[in-house]
Each structure stands twice: as C-alpha cells, then as structure tokens.
Amino acid sequence: MRIGVNVPNFGPGTDPQVLGRWAQTVEGFGYDALFVSDHVVITPDVAAQYPAPFYEPFTTLSWLAGRTGRIRLGTTVLIAPYRHPLLVARMAANLDRLSGGRLILGVGIGWARGEFAALGVPFERRGALTDEALTAIRTAWKDTDDYRVGQVPLWVGGNSDAGIRRAVRLGDAWHPLRTTLPWLREGAKRLRAVAREEGRAVPAFAPRIVLRLTDTPVTGDERLAGEGTIDQVVDDLWELRAAGATDVVLDPFQGDPAETLRPEPAWRMLAAVAEAWELDGTEP
C-alpha cells in the first residue's frame, strides 16, 4: 500500500519557497506521492476555508516536478466542471510527460456554489458535467496522438453512491475523503458490490484520511480515520490495507488557514508516521 500526502497549496503562509520545502520534506520522508487541491476563483464560500493565495494545481505540480525526483504528483481533487475537458487532457498529458510519468489525476464534482456562479458553470449539472469530462479526457488520451499518455490514473472523488458509481464506470480508483474507518470499510464493500452490479472491474480503493496525532487515544464513533495516537493511526493504515486500499493519502491540514504559517507541526506528524510505518521504499 502506497502512502501520499496532501500538501496545502493555499493560505497566508504558502508561497513558492514553502511549497518547495513541503515537496522536498514529503519526498525526503519516503512518501510515495504529494497532492494539491483545486480552486479557480476564491469566492467568499471558498475563502472561508481556503483563503488566497491559492496556487493553481497544474501550475504548482509542474513547478514541483522540477523540485523533486521520484515522488508522484496528484490532484485531490481537480474540479472537473471548471475547465474544458480537452484543456485538462492536454495539461495532464503534458505534465505527465514532463514529470516522467508521475501524474495522478484525481477529479471531483465540486461544492462551492459561488465559485460555480463566478465561472458561469451550472452548479446543478456538476455531476453530469463531470461524467462528460471524464469520458472526453479518456477519449482524447486514447485517440489523439498529440494528447496520448501512458497510464495516468484517474481517481474519482466523492463519498456518495453517485461518486462510487462514477468511479466504477469512469475511473481507475475511488477516492473518498476524510471520514471514519467503519464508513470506509463499508464503502470498500459497496464499491465491490457496485462493480458487480455494473459488470465491471473493481476500481482501486484510494482514500484520503486526516492526520491528527494526539498524546492520548481518541475514542467514540465519530473518530475519523487517521486521528489519534500514532498507534491508532498505524492501526488505521493496516485496517485500510486489509480493506483493499492500494493507496492512502494523509491530510495533515486541520482546518485553520493560519496553520500554513507554521508547517513544522504537520511535518513532525508526517515524520512520526513515516518512522512508524517504516517508509524506506519497502512495505512494513
């Protein structure tokens, strides 16, 4: 099971130097991949959680590709309705080729109504637009030499049944976000059941979980996967591996944009997990 890290590409403390330090730190710890998020217009609903500056993901990952050597580069998640699918296909193909085949393209339908309005994209059609975009991207990669890439994995985000079905029909992996371990175990079963219903291969299971280390155990039904003592977090990773996860993305952002001014606590948590999981290029 590969482990990646969601890197904040937004907030008051984020600038090119900090992004470079994040990438080199994550790669230096032995993690397999780094991911960034996506917003285009920082409308009030977006800014409340992810304030400016917000670095556009393709631009950011292209720059970080030159600052790293082996780590994979991904989006968690690119909002598919925001861009023309042929533009996404070209940018993704170019980034994958320029980085030596390191791209993971995670996509989602989006949630920020204000941002959709600013871009002139109908919020109510975001699911259908995402389906159309994924189909068009795959067609462009397959049928046009100018776009063709090797095997860029398409991870489909979304915790709903619609997201699971979209992953089965159009994705290479299902990428649910920040929820509890029991929910993720049931979600993995649901993924397999939907694949059987659709008569399709089961996509990979690649959840993104929180990373919040505590000195004492976190208990209760609401405990998120990745939350608690280092032993709890490592146990969660083993449980996800047993549930069939091929990849897990750790998200150390706790929700306060001021965290971007002091990334060192997040790096210490990532160092602790890397040591406990023995991230040295081999599985524990």
Backbone as CSV, one residue per row, in Angstrom:
resi,resn,N_x,N_y,N_z,CA_x,CA_y,CA_z,C_x,C_y,C_z
1,MET,0.840,-1.187,0.000,0.000,0.000,0.000,0.877,1.241,0.000
2,ARG,0.634,2.132,-0.947,1.407,3.367,-1.056,0.749,4.461,-0.222
3,ILE,1.556,5.349,0.307,1.042,6.431,1.145,1.509,7.763,0.582
4,GLY,0.549,8.663,0.393,0.840,10.010,-0.090,0.423,11.047,0.922
5,VAL,0.645,12.308,0.584,0.383,13.426,1.490,-0.297,14.549,0.717
6,ASN,-1.359,15.097,1.308,-1.997,16.282,0.755,-1.269,17.523,1.267
7,VAL,-0.730,18.303,0.354,0.081,19.479,0.681,-0.776,20.731,0.486
8,PRO,-0.842,21.642,1.477,-1.653,22.853,1.297,-1.041,23.795,0.272
9,ASN,-1.784,24.039,-0.793,-1.339,24.979,-1.827,-2.146,26.272,-1.755
10,PHE,-2.462,26.675,-0.519,-3.292,27.853,-0.271,-2.914,28.413,1.099
11,GLY,-3.451,29.595,1.391,-3.336,30.147,2.734,-2.241,31.171,2.888
12,PRO,-2.278,31.927,3.989,-1.379,33.066,4.163,0.095,32.708,4.251
13,GLY,0.412,31.487,4.657,1.810,31.107,4.778,2.378,30.405,3.572
14,THR,1.579,30.259,2.535,2.005,29.487,1.372,2.602,30.408,0.312
15,ASP,3.823,30.063,-0.106,4.488,30.770,-1.193,5.383,29.755,-1.896
16,PRO,6.041,30.129,-2.968,6.860,29.150,-3.689,7.908,28.470,-2.818
17,GLN,8.564,29.230,-1.951,9.588,28.629,-1.106,8.995,27.569,-0.181
18,VAL,7.850,27.869,0.443,7.215,26.921,1.357,6.719,25.693,0.611
19,LEU,6.132,25.886,-0.564,5.688,24.744,-1.355,6.860,23.838,-1.708
20,GLY,7.978,24.439,-2.069,9.159,23.640,-2.365,9.645,22.863,-1.154
21,ARG,9.617,23.492,0.013,10.032,22.803,1.244,9.069,21.658,1.568
22,TRP,7.777,21.906,1.385,6.802,20.831,1.598,7.142,19.624,0.700
23,ALA,7.338,19.883,-0.571,7.575,18.785,-1.515,8.843,18.017,-1.170
24,GLN,9.912,18.734,-0.879,11.171,18.065,-0.573,11.117,17.347,0.766
25,THR,10.361,17.889,1.730,10.204,17.218,3.017,9.434,15.916,2.862
26,VAL,8.302,15.978,2.143,7.475,14.787,1.953,8.248,13.716,1.188
27,GLU,8.955,14.112,0.138,9.753,13.143,-0.610,10.881,12.595,0.256
28,GLY,11.507,13.452,1.050,12.601,13.016,1.899,12.174,12.016,2.953
29,PHE,10.952,12.117,3.452,10.443,11.157,4.432,10.145,9.792,3.813
30,GLY,10.095,9.715,2.493,9.844,8.438,1.831,8.426,8.225,1.366
31,TYR,7.592,9.263,1.445,6.215,9.108,0.972,6.200,8.918,-0.537
32,ASP,5.123,8.285,-1.000,5.053,7.902,-2.408,4.552,9.026,-3.307
33,ALA,3.700,9.904,-2.767,3.059,10.905,-3.621,2.737,12.155,-2.822
34,LEU,2.661,13.278,-3.520,2.143,14.505,-2.928,0.986,14.993,-3.788
35,PHE,0.006,15.576,-3.111,-1.212,16.019,-3.777,-1.503,17.465,-3.402
36,VAL,-2.168,18.180,-4.319,-2.643,19.525,-4.042,-4.113,19.615,-4.437
37,SER,-4.757,20.666,-3.956,-6.190,20.851,-4.169,-6.446,21.827,-5.317
38,ASP,-7.741,22.084,-5.576,-8.111,22.898,-6.731,-9.223,23.877,-6.390
39,HIS,-8.956,25.170,-6.605,-9.993,26.193,-6.731,-9.481,27.204,-7.730
40,VAL,-10.406,27.790,-8.482,-10.035,28.726,-9.535,-10.355,30.162,-9.127
41,VAL,-11.535,30.374,-8.573,-11.970,31.698,-8.134,-12.175,31.635,-6.621
42,ILE,-11.473,32.470,-5.886,-11.564,32.413,-4.426,-12.740,33.286,-3.980
43,THR,-13.942,32.768,-4.205,-15.173,33.427,-3.792,-15.318,33.318,-2.276
44,PRO,-16.213,34.066,-1.665,-16.318,34.034,-0.198,-16.523,32.647,0.386
45,ASP,-17.298,31.784,-0.285,-17.503,30.444,0.260,-16.217,29.625,0.250
46,VAL,-15.369,29.842,-0.752,-14.068,29.168,-0.794,-13.112,29.789,0.219
47,ALA,-13.057,31.119,0.247,-12.090,31.821,1.093,-12.287,31.535,2.574
48,ALA,-13.516,31.216,2.973,-13.772,30.909,4.379,-12.966,29.712,4.852
49,GLN,-12.657,28.795,3.939,-11.891,27.596,4.295,-10.487,27.600,3.707
50,TYR,-10.360,28.124,2.501,-9.093,28.038,1.765,-8.761,29.413,1.185
51,PRO,-8.268,30.326,2.010,-8.056,31.699,1.542,-6.866,31.828,0.601
52,ALA,-6.868,32.946,-0.120,-5.759,33.266,-1.009,-4.475,33.483,-0.193
53,PRO,-3.321,33.296,-0.837,-3.163,32.866,-2.224,-3.492,31.389,-2.401
54,PHE,-4.100,31.078,-3.532,-4.401,29.687,-3.860,-3.709,29.369,-5.179
55,TYR,-2.722,28.484,-5.118,-1.900,28.171,-6.292,-2.578,27.106,-7.136
56,GLU,-2.780,27.434,-8.406,-3.481,26.560,-9.346,-2.744,25.217,-9.450
57,PRO,-3.463,24.081,-9.438,-2.781,22.792,-9.268,-1.859,22.379,-10.402
58,PHE,-2.253,22.566,-11.670,-1.365,22.143,-12.756,-0.075,22.957,-12.752
59,THR,-0.205,24.259,-12.555,0.978,25.117,-12.497,1.879,24.701,-11.335
60,THR,1.261,24.488,-10.183,2.015,24.135,-8.981,2.729,22.808,-9.140
61,LEU,2.011,21.798,-9.622,2.623,20.476,-9.761,3.719,20.472,-10.824
62,SER,3.549,21.266,-11.860,4.608,21.353,-12.872,5.879,21.918,-12.258
63,TRP,5.714,22.952,-11.427,6.882,23.550,-10.771,7.495,22.575,-9.771
64,LEU,6.657,21.887,-8.995,7.177,20.937,-8.010,7.819,19.718,-8.665
65,ALA,7.392,19.385,-9.875,8.042,18.277,-10.584,9.528,18.545,-10.770
66,GLY,9.864,19.806,-10.992,11.271,20.158,-11.156,12.038,20.248,-9.854
67,ARG,11.324,20.267,-8.721,11.971,20.352,-7.413,12.075,18.984,-6.742
68,THR,11.560,17.949,-7.382,11.549,16.603,-6.815,12.079,15.622,-7.846
69,GLY,12.327,14.392,-7.390,12.908,13.413,-8.301,12.049,12.209,-8.592
70,ARG,11.446,11.620,-7.558,10.744,10.351,-7.769,9.280,10.388,-7.355
71,ILE,8.887,11.323,-6.487,7.565,11.299,-5.885,6.481,11.558,-6.929
72,ARG,5.367,10.821,-6.815,4.246,11.042,-7.721,3.538,12.352,-7.370
73,LEU,2.830,12.905,-8.334,2.224,14.235,-8.221,0.748,14.129,-8.565
74,GLY,-0.133,14.567,-7.642,-1.545,14.361,-7.885,-2.428,15.517,-7.479
75,THR,-3.691,15.424,-7.894,-4.718,16.395,-7.517,-5.766,15.704,-6.663
76,THR,-6.138,16.350,-5.569,-7.146,15.814,-4.667,-8.051,16.942,-4.180
77,VAL,-9.029,17.295,-5.015,-9.258,16.805,-6.359,-9.427,17.993,-7.302
78,LEU,-9.133,17.758,-8.590,-9.410,18.739,-9.617,-10.921,18.792,-9.836
79,ILE,-11.506,19.998,-9.840,-12.946,20.130,-10.045,-13.214,20.060,-11.548
80,ALA,-13.735,18.918,-11.977,-13.839,18.639,-13.411,-14.681,19.657,-14.182
81,PRO,-15.807,20.164,-13.657,-16.607,21.086,-14.468,-15.988,22.458,-14.688
82,TYR,-14.897,22.800,-14.011,-14.347,24.146,-14.099,-13.567,24.408,-15.382
83,ARG,-13.113,23.373,-16.059,-12.249,23.555,-17.230,-12.765,22.697,-18.376
84,HIS,-12.514,23.145,-19.586,-12.875,22.333,-20.751,-12.089,21.015,-20.683
85,PRO,-12.751,19.877,-20.909,-12.052,18.593,-20.757,-10.871,18.409,-21.694
86,LEU,-10.905,19.008,-22.875,-9.753,18.873,-23.765,-8.562,19.671,-23.259
87,LEU,-8.826,20.780,-22.576,-7.738,21.518,-21.933,-7.143,20.689,-20.800
88,VAL,-7.994,20.068,-19.989,-7.499,19.205,-18.915,-6.697,18.047,-19.487
89,ALA,-7.195,17.437,-20.558,-6.486,16.313,-21.172,-5.091,16.728,-21.623
90,ARG,-4.996,17.908,-22.239,-3.693,18.366,-22.727,-2.763,18.705,-21.565
91,MET,-3.251,19.453,-20.590,-2.396,19.831,-19.465,-1.928,18.609,-18.701
92,ALA,-2.832,17.662,-18.482,-2.457,16.449,-17.762,-1.450,15.628,-18.552
93,ALA,-1.674,15.498,-19.851,-0.738,14.740,-20.682,0.641,15.389,-20.684
94,ASN,0.674,16.707,-20.805,1.959,17.415,-20.803,2.664,17.263,-19.463
95,LEU,1.929,17.437,-18.362,2.534,17.321,-17.042,3.047,15.906,-16.796
96,ASP,2.278,14.922,-17.216,2.723,13.542,-17.030,4.010,13.282,-17.797
97,ARG,4.079,13.765,-19.026,5.279,13.533,-19.837,6.477,14.295,-19.293
98,LEU,6.269,15.551,-18.913,7.369,16.375,-18.410,7.898,15.880,-17.070
99,SER,7.049,15.230,-16.293,7.471,14.751,-14.973,7.989,13.320,-15.001
100,GLY,8.027,12.705,-16.163,8.484,11.331,-16.243,7.432,10.324,-15.831
101,GLY,6.155,10.613,-16.125,5.080,9.674,-15.857,4.649,9.617,-14.402
102,ARG,4.670,10.764,-13.720,4.394,10.760,-12.274,3.007,11.260,-11.895
103,LEU,2.152,11.602,-12.847,0.891,12.256,-12.526,-0.191,11.266,-12.092
104,ILE,-0.976,11.674,-11.077,-2.244,11.051,-10.715,-3.300,12.144,-10.847
105,LEU,-4.318,11.919,-11.666,-5.352,12.928,-11.861,-6.586,12.539,-11.050
106,GLY,-6.707,13.144,-9.869,-7.903,12.969,-9.062,-8.909,14.046,-9.406
107,VAL,-10.180,13.662,-9.585,-11.210,14.608,-10.004,-12.422,14.496,-9.088
108,GLY,-13.189,15.580,-9.046,-14.423,15.600,-8.277,-15.413,16.556,-8.907
109,ILE,-16.624,16.592,-8.334,-17.689,17.404,-8.928,-17.734,18.819,-8.371
110,GLY,-17.109,19.071,-7.198,-17.103,20.399,-6.611,-18.265,20.637,-5.667
111,TRP,-18.142,21.726,-4.877,-19.146,22.023,-3.859,-19.453,23.511,-3.699
112,ALA,-18.597,24.402,-4.191,-18.704,25.832,-3.899,-19.629,26.525,-4.908
113,ARG,-20.860,26.795,-4.487,-21.840,27.402,-5.389,-21.365,28.758,-5.922
114,GLY,-20.756,29.557,-5.063,-20.293,30.871,-5.500,-19.241,30.784,-6.590
115,GLU,-18.363,29.818,-6.467,-17.309,29.645,-7.467,-17.898,29.180,-8.794
116,PHE,-18.859,28.253,-8.735,-19.540,27.834,-9.965,-20.193,29.037,-10.643
117,ALA,-20.869,29.873,-9.852,-21.537,31.046,-10.428,-20.528,31.993,-11.063
118,ALA,-19.394,32.206,-10.399,-18.377,33.112,-10.936,-17.808,32.606,-12.257
119,LEU,-17.734,31.292,-12.401,-17.203,30.692,-13.623,-18.276,30.482,-14.694
120,GLY,-19.539,30.754,-14.354,-20.612,30.567,-15.315,-20.925,29.118,-15.594
121,VAL,-20.685,28.249,-14.615,-20.928,26.811,-14.765,-22.142,26.440,-13.911
122,PRO,-23.146,25.766,-14.488,-24.349,25.435,-13.709,-24.060,24.431,-12.598
123,PHE,-24.248,24.861,-11.366,-23.974,24.017,-10.206,-24.798,22.735,-10.248
124,GLU,-26.048,22.823,-10.670,-26.952,21.672,-10.651,-26.551,20.588,-11.634
125,ARG,-25.699,20.914,-12.598,-25.288,19.934,-13.612,-23.878,19.408,-13.369
126,ARG,-23.326,19.669,-12.195,-21.914,19.349,-11.978,-21.639,17.848,-12.069
127,GLY,-22.574,17.003,-11.657,-22.365,15.567,-11.787,-22.321,15.124,-13.241
128,ALA,-23.299,15.560,-14.013,-23.334,15.206,-15.435,-22.133,15.776,-16.173
129,LEU,-21.750,17.014,-15.830,-20.590,17.613,-16.485,-19.309,16.850,-16.162
130,THR,-19.202,16.342,-14.955,-18.028,15.550,-14.588,-17.988,14.249,-15.378
131,ASP,-19.130,13.588,-15.517,-19.184,12.357,-16.320,-18.755,12.638,-17.760
132,GLU,-19.280,13.716,-18.324,-18.913,14.072,-19.694,-17.420,14.378,-19.805
133,ALA,-16.890,15.072,-18.813,-15.475,15.430,-18.849,-14.583,14.206,-18.780
134,LEU,-14.885,13.280,-17.879,-14.070,12.072,-17.756,-14.094,11.257,-19.043
135,THR,-15.258,11.160,-19.656,-15.360,10.432,-20.926,-14.521,11.113,-22.000
136,ALA,-14.606,12.437,-22.071,-13.855,13.171,-23.088,-12.354,13.081,-22.856
137,ILE,-11.920,13.149,-21.607,-10.486,13.061,-21.301,-9.948,11.704,-21.722
138,ARG,-10.651,10.652,-21.372,-10.194,9.307,-21.772,-10.146,9.168,-23.281
139,THR,-11.139,9.708,-23.975,-11.162,9.626,-25.434,-9.986,10.384,-26.034
140,ALA,-9.713,11.570,-25.509,-8.587,12.362,-26.020,-7.273,11.628,-25.824
141,TRP,-7.074,11.056,-24.662,-5.828,10.335,-24.398,-5.684,9.112,-25.294
142,LYS,-6.780,8.489,-25.591,-6.734,7.236,-26.350,-6.593,7.451,-27.849
143,ASP,-7.304,8.452,-28.373,-7.489,8.539,-29.825,-6.661,9.603,-30.513
144,THR,-6.007,10.474,-29.768,-5.283,11.578,-30.400,-3.815,11.520,-30.006
145,ASP,-2.947,11.349,-30.996,-1.525,11.203,-30.710,-0.971,12.391,-29.939
146,ASP,-1.487,13.584,-30.220,-0.954,14.779,-29.593,-1.216,14.813,-28.084
147,TYR,-2.214,14.051,-27.607,-2.562,14.031,-26.197,-2.078,12.761,-25.503
148,ARG,-1.703,11.775,-26.275,-1.577,10.424,-25.730,-0.569,10.353,-24.587
149,VAL,-0.961,9.627,-23.549,-0.108,9.405,-22.393,-0.059,7.907,-22.126
150,GLY,0.769,7.540,-21.147,0.855,6.131,-20.788,-0.328,5.704,-19.958
151,GLN,-0.158,5.659,-18.660,-1.225,5.213,-17.779,-1.413,6.214,-16.651
152,VAL,-1.960,7.380,-16.956,-2.277,8.340,-15.901,-3.493,7.822,-15.145
153,PRO,-3.368,7.513,-13.871,-4.534,7.022,-13.140,-5.556,8.137,-12.934
154,LEU,-6.805,7.817,-13.160,-7.911,8.728,-12.900,-8.591,8.304,-11.593
155,TRP,-8.411,9.093,-10.556,-9.056,8.838,-9.273,-10.315,9.681,-9.192
156,VAL,-11.424,9.054,-8.859,-12.706,9.753,-8.789,-13.079,9.967,-7.332
157,GLY,-13.162,11.245,-6.930,-13.531,11.581,-5.567,-15.033,11.571,-5.370
158,GLY,-15.438,11.616,-4.096,-16.863,11.662,-3.778,-17.255,10.557,-2.831
159,ASN,-17.955,10.916,-1.763,-18.347,9.944,-0.752,-19.762,9.414,-0.949
160,SER,-20.440,9.846,-1.992,-21.822,9.428,-2.230,-21.873,8.166,-3.089
161,ASP,-23.076,7.581,-3.162,-23.266,6.443,-4.068,-22.993,6.851,-5.514
162,ALA,-23.361,8.089,-5.865,-23.084,8.567,-7.223,-21.589,8.605,-7.487
163,GLY,-20.816,9.014,-6.470,-19.366,9.028,-6.630,-18.798,7.635,-6.821
164,ILE,-19.327,6.663,-6.080,-18.872,5.284,-6.233,-19.186,4.782,-7.637
165,ARG,-20.399,5.025,-8.100,-20.768,4.563,-9.446,-19.923,5.254,-10.514
166,ARG,-19.643,6.519,-10.315,-18.787,7.241,-11.271,-17.393,6.623,-11.313
167,ALA,-16.876,6.260,-10.143,-15.552,5.628,-10.101,-15.564,4.290,-10.816
168,VAL,-16.622,3.508,-10.629,-16.715,2.194,-11.275,-16.807,2.348,-12.786
169,ARG,-17.595,3.299,-13.235,-17.843,3.443,-14.672,-16.718,4.163,-15.411
170,LEU,-16.075,5.134,-14.744,-15.188,6.034,-15.469,-13.799,6.179,-14.867
171,GLY,-13.562,5.614,-13.694,-12.301,5.844,-13.013,-11.422,4.618,-12.901
172,ASP,-10.200,4.866,-12.455,-9.268,3.789,-12.122,-9.234,3.529,-10.620
173,ALA,-9.706,4.506,-9.845,-9.731,4.351,-8.391,-10.858,5.200,-7.833
174,TRP,-11.384,4.749,-6.685,-12.344,5.554,-5.915,-11.570,6.241,-4.800
175,HIS,-11.833,7.544,-4.642,-11.030,8.395,-3.754,-11.939,9.123,-2.757
176,PRO,-12.476,8.421,-1.752,-13.302,9.093,-0.740,-12.446,9.933,0.189
177,LEU,-13.084,10.915,0.844,-12.335,11.928,1.568,-12.762,12.049,3.025
178,ARG,-11.780,11.966,3.941,-11.872,12.400,5.328,-13.145,11.925,6.033
179,THR,-13.193,10.651,6.364,-14.344,10.110,7.075,-13.872,9.044,8.062
180,THR,-14.810,8.290,8.638,-14.454,7.336,9.681,-13.992,6.014,9.089
181,LEU,-13.282,5.252,9.896,-12.796,3.956,9.431,-13.936,2.980,9.140
182,PRO,-14.952,2.846,10.031,-16.064,1.942,9.690,-16.753,2.340,8.384
183,TRP,-16.918,3.636,8.161,-17.542,4.082,6.905,-16.693,3.669,5.713
184,LEU,-15.389,3.813,5.830,-14.507,3.440,4.720,-14.544,1.936,4.460
185,ARG,-14.581,1.138,5.524,-14.683,-0.315,5.325,-15.967,-0.672,4.587
186,GLU,-17.083,-0.074,5.004,-18.353,-0.334,4.324,-18.319,0.212,2.901
187,GLY,-17.666,1.361,2.711,-17.553,1.926,1.373,-16.795,1.015,0.424
188,ALA,-15.738,0.367,0.925,-14.982,-0.565,0.086,-15.859,-1.754,-0.331
189,LYS,-16.708,-2.217,0.594,-17.642,-3.293,0.243,-18.655,-2.815,-0.795
190,ARG,-19.148,-1.592,-0.600,-20.104,-1.027,-1.550,-19.471,-0.876,-2.923
191,LEU,-18.210,-0.489,-2.976,-17.505,-0.356,-4.249,-17.502,-1.684,-5.001
192,ARG,-17.192,-2.751,-4.286,-17.165,-4.076,-4.924,-18.562,-4.492,-5.382
193,ALA,-19.581,-4.179,-4.564,-20.945,-4.544,-4.923,-21.407,-3.798,-6.173
194,VAL,-21.099,-2.503,-6.251,-21.496,-1.722,-7.424,-20.784,-2.232,-8.677
195,ALA,-19.517,-2.589,-8.543,-18.789,-3.129,-9.696,-19.453,-4.415,-10.202
196,ARG,-19.898,-5.259,-9.267,-20.606,-6.479,-9.680,-21.912,-6.125,-10.396
197,GLU,-22.659,-5.171,-9.831,-23.915,-4.753,-10.450,-23.697,-4.218,-11.862
198,GLU,-22.612,-3.494,-12.042,-22.327,-2.873,-13.336,-21.624,-3.826,-14.302
199,GLY,-21.182,-4.975,-13.800,-20.436,-5.906,-14.632,-19.086,-5.377,-15.049
200,ARG,-18.448,-4.631,-14.141,-17.159,-4.003,-14.442,-16.106,-4.430,-13.424
201,ALA,-14.859,-4.173,-13.776,-13.776,-4.450,-12.848,-13.881,-3.509,-11.647
202,VAL,-13.422,-3.980,-10.501,-13.448,-3.160,-9.291,-12.307,-2.149,-9.365
203,PRO,-12.606,-0.853,-9.266,-11.514,0.135,-9.251,-10.668,-0.018,-7.997
204,ALA,-9.507,0.566,-8.025,-8.681,0.619,-6.822,-9.379,1.466,-5.760
205,PHE,-8.992,1.240,-4.528,-9.558,1.947,-3.371,-8.448,2.814,-2.805
206,ALA,-8.624,4.159,-2.880,-7.534,5.090,-2.543,-8.078,6.249,-1.706
207,PRO,-8.379,6.022,-0.438,-8.976,7.083,0.377,-7.981,8.146,0.803
208,ARG,-8.512,9.337,1.048,-7.762,10.398,1.721,-8.296,10.517,3.139
209,ILE,-7.396,10.439,4.125,-7.797,10.491,5.517,-7.095,11.652,6.212
210,VAL,-7.632,12.056,7.342,-6.979,13.105,8.114,-5.685,12.558,8.717
211,LEU,-4.841,13.470,9.157,-3.710,13.105,10.008,-3.694,14.085,11.167
212,ARG,-4.088,13.591,12.338,-4.072,14.420,13.544,-3.606,13.552,14.702
213,LEU,-2.350,13.715,15.071,-1.778,12.914,16.147,-2.072,13.549,17.498
214,THR,-2.446,12.702,18.461,-2.748,13.151,19.818,-1.919,12.344,20.808
215,ASP,-1.756,12.906,22.004,-0.998,12.212,23.043,-1.794,11.074,23.682
216,THR,-3.117,11.223,23.722,-3.980,10.195,24.306,-4.943,9.684,23.245
217,PRO,-5.424,8.458,23.382,-6.307,7.891,22.356,-7.585,8.705,22.161
218,VAL,-8.034,8.759,20.927,-9.320,9.363,20.584,-10.331,8.234,20.477
219,THR,-11.439,8.362,21.172,-12.453,7.310,21.187,-13.785,7.866,20.700
220,GLY,-14.733,6.972,20.497,-16.061,7.383,20.067,-16.306,7.088,18.603
221,ASP,-17.586,6.988,18.254,-17.979,6.628,16.894,-17.597,7.676,15.860
222,GLU,-17.384,8.911,16.305,-17.097,9.993,15.366,-15.604,10.138,15.064
223,ARG,-14.769,9.302,15.663,-13.328,9.400,15.393,-13.058,9.167,13.917
224,LEU,-12.349,10.103,13.310,-12.005,9.979,11.901,-10.812,9.049,11.724
225,ALA,-10.760,8.363,10.615,-9.574,7.587,10.273,-8.383,8.525,10.209
226,GLY,-7.274,8.139,10.861,-6.082,8.967,10.879,-6.011,9.918,12.049
227,GLU,-6.937,9.801,12.975,-7.000,10.700,14.132,-6.727,9.902,15.400
228,GLY,-5.788,10.371,16.225,-5.490,9.697,17.478,-3.996,9.552,17.699
229,THR,-3.641,8.595,18.545,-2.227,8.345,18.818,-1.560,7.724,17.602
230,ILE,-0.229,7.709,17.620,0.484,7.114,16.494,0.107,5.653,16.325
231,ASP,-0.147,4.945,17.443,-0.569,3.549,17.331,-1.930,3.441,16.658
232,GLN,-2.851,4.358,16.982,-4.161,4.332,16.338,-4.048,4.602,14.844
233,VAL,-3.209,5.557,14.482,-3.061,5.893,13.067,-2.456,4.727,12.291
234,VAL,-1.433,4.100,12.862,-0.826,2.945,12.190,-1.831,1.805,12.084
235,ASP,-2.617,1.583,13.132,-3.661,0.555,13.062,-4.674,0.882,11.963
236,ASP,-5.023,2.155,11.826,-5.941,2.551,10.751,-5.357,2.216,9.383
237,LEU,-4.073,2.472,9.209,-3.450,2.154,7.923,-3.492,0.650,7.645
238,TRP,-3.215,-0.153,8.664,-3.313,-1.601,8.485,-4.747,-2.018,8.149
239,GLU,-5.726,-1.396,8.826,-7.133,-1.728,8.559,-7.510,-1.353,7.125
240,LEU,-7.032,-0.225,6.646,-7.336,0.176,5.276,-6.664,-0.754,4.271
241,ARG,-5.466,-1.160,4.584,-4.799,-2.131,3.713,-5.584,-3.430,3.655
242,ALA,-6.082,-3.882,4.815,-6.879,-5.108,4.855,-8.187,-4.950,4.087
243,ALA,-8.713,-3.717,4.044,-9.950,-3.454,3.312,-9.722,-3.329,1.813
244,GLY,-8.472,-3.397,1.383,-8.167,-3.382,-0.040,-7.586,-2.101,-0.574
245,ALA,-7.240,-1.161,0.303,-6.682,0.100,-0.173,-5.333,-0.125,-0.854
246,THR,-5.182,0.441,-2.025,-3.904,0.403,-2.740,-3.074,1.633,-2.411
247,ASP,-3.770,2.723,-2.079,-3.130,3.992,-1.751,-3.926,4.647,-0.629
248,VAL,-3.227,5.373,0.234,-3.862,6.221,1.238,-3.163,7.574,1.197
249,VAL,-3.961,8.642,1.199,-3.421,9.995,1.218,-3.668,10.578,2.606
250,LEU,-2.606,11.005,3.280,-2.707,11.634,4.590,-2.898,13.136,4.422
251,ASP,-3.855,13.697,5.155,-4.157,15.121,5.058,-3.923,15.763,6.424
252,PRO,-2.772,16.410,6.636,-2.469,16.979,7.947,-3.109,18.334,8.214
253,PHE,-3.839,18.904,7.252,-4.467,20.208,7.448,-5.662,20.055,8.381
254,GLN,-5.674,20.831,9.466,-6.713,20.705,10.490,-7.867,21.689,10.302
255,GLY,-7.792,22.564,9.326,-8.904,23.449,9.040,-8.683,24.916,9.342
256,ASP,-7.565,25.266,9.962,-7.268,26.664,10.278,-6.227,27.176,9.289
257,PRO,-6.583,28.127,8.418,-5.618,28.613,7.432,-4.313,29.115,8.043
258,ALA,-4.346,29.546,9.324,-3.121,30.019,9.971,-2.078,28.919,10.101
259,GLU,-2.509,27.659,9.989,-1.556,26.548,10.038,-0.505,26.669,8.939
260,THR,-0.873,27.301,7.822,0.078,27.390,6.712,1.263,28.282,7.052
261,LEU,1.128,29.088,8.118,2.240,29.929,8.562,3.271,29.138,9.349
262,ARG,2.896,27.969,9.816,3.805,27.152,10.637,3.636,25.674,10.252
263,PRO,4.245,25.254,9.162,4.089,23.873,8.696,4.841,22.847,9.532
264,GLU,5.711,23.286,10.427,6.555,22.329,11.159,5.759,21.295,11.964
265,PRO,4.641,21.664,12.650,3.875,20.626,13.348,3.363,19.523,12.410
266,ALA,2.923,19.910,11.219,2.482,18.904,10.246,3.646,18.021,9.826
267,TRP,4.809,18.616,9.636,5.978,17.819,9.239,6.373,16.836,10.342
268,ARG,6.236,17.264,11.612,6.562,16.339,12.699,5.597,15.153,12.715
269,MET,4.318,15.402,12.450,3.370,14.290,12.385,3.706,13.349,11.236
270,LEU,4.043,13.908,10.102,4.406,13.077,8.950,5.683,12.290,9.213
271,ALA,6.632,12.896,9.908,7.860,12.174,10.257,7.550,10.998,11.175
272,ALA,6.627,11.206,12.128,6.280,10.129,13.061,5.630,8.957,12.328
273,VAL,4.731,9.253,11.392,4.093,8.178,10.631,5.102,7.474,9.739
274,ALA,5.973,8.254,9.090,6.990,7.655,8.226,7.874,6.694,9.005
275,GLU,8.246,7.073,10.231,9.080,6.195,11.053,8.308,4.963,11.504
276,ALA,7.065,5.150,11.941,6.279,4.023,12.442,5.918,3.047,11.333
277,TRP,5.693,3.551,10.141,5.309,2.695,9.010,6.525,2.208,8.239
278,GLU,7.702,2.675,8.634,8.958,2.278,8.012,8.973,2.599,6.525
279,LEU,8.813,3.857,6.230,8.787,4.309,4.833,10.215,4.399,4.311
280,ASP,10.701,3.286,3.815,12.044,3.256,3.249,12.063,2.652,1.872
281,GLY,10.876,2.694,1.221,10.766,2.101,-0.100,10.282,0.662,-0.084
282,THR,10.125,0.089,1.089,9.577,-1.251,1.197,8.413,-1.221,2.179
283,GLU,7.537,-2.203,2.092,6.375,-2.256,2.979,6.805,-2.813,4.331
284,PRO,6.097,-2.380,5.411,6.466,-2.890,6.734,6.076,-4.358,6.898
